[in-house]
């Protein structure tokens, strides 16, 4: 059975000071997961998204990808995280959606 795990960033920012906490939260979430699972990281409450935040999300995306776990990021197009991540040259690109309810990941 494919389960969805949603992690919401409730902090106002992902910076050098807060990125390790997000990374540890995702590490704990992924600890017992194998494919096929989907992790959804909701970023819409973030107000500040620093370079360290982008690096952290790239690392999380890679960690999921190597384990065969889908990783979806939730951020509207005008959101700082969406603007930064969509400009990075990532292969494959992380899936960035406007909202889970608007563009839900395919969990079938």
FENWO-V519839 format. One record per backbone hydrogen bond with DSSP energy under -0.5 kcal/mol. NH is the residue of the N-H (numbers start at 1). CO is the residue of the C=O. E is the energy in kcal/mol with one decimal. If there is no record, write none. Layout:
BEGIN
{{NH	CO	E} {NH	CO	E}}
END
This chain:
BEGIN
{{3	1	-0.6} {5	38	-2.7} {6	4	-0.5} {7	5	-0.5} {7	40	-3.4} {8	6	-0.5} {9	42	-2.6} {10	8	-0.9} {14	48	-1.9} {19	15	-3.0} {21	18	-0.7} {22	18	-1.5} {23	19	-2.8} {24	20	-2.3} {25	21	-2.2} {26	22	-2.4} {27	23	-2.5} {28	24	-2.4} {29	25	-2.1} {30	26	-2.8} {31	27	-1.1} {33	30	-1.7} {35	67	-0.7} {38	3	-2.2} {39	70	-3.1} {40	5	-3.5} {40	38	-0.5} {41	39	-0.5} {41	72	-3.0} {42	7	-2.8} {42	40	-0.6} {43	41	-0.7} {43	74	-2.6} {46	43	-2.1} {47	12	-3.6} {48	12	-2.1} {50	14	-1.9} {53	14	-0.7} {53	50	-0.5} {54	50	-1.7} {55	51	-2.6} {56	52	-2.5} {57	53	-2.4} {58	54	-2.4} {59	55	-2.5} {60	56	-2.5} {61	57	-2.6} {62	58	-2.6} {63	59	-2.6} {64	60	-2.5} {65	61	-2.6} {66	62	-2.6} {67	63	-0.9} {67	64	-0.8} {68	65	-1.4} {69	64	-2.7} {70	37	-2.3} {72	39	-2.8} {73	95	-3.3} {74	41	-2.8} {75	73	-0.7} {75	97	-2.7} {79	76	-2.3} {83	79	-2.4} {84	80	-2.3} {85	81	-2.7} {86	82	-2.2} {87	83	-0.6} {87	84	-1.0} {88	84	-0.6} {88	85	-0.7} {90	88	-1.4} {95	71	-1.1} {96	94	-0.6} {97	73	-2.9} {97	95	-0.5} {103	99	-2.7} {107	105	-0.7}}
END
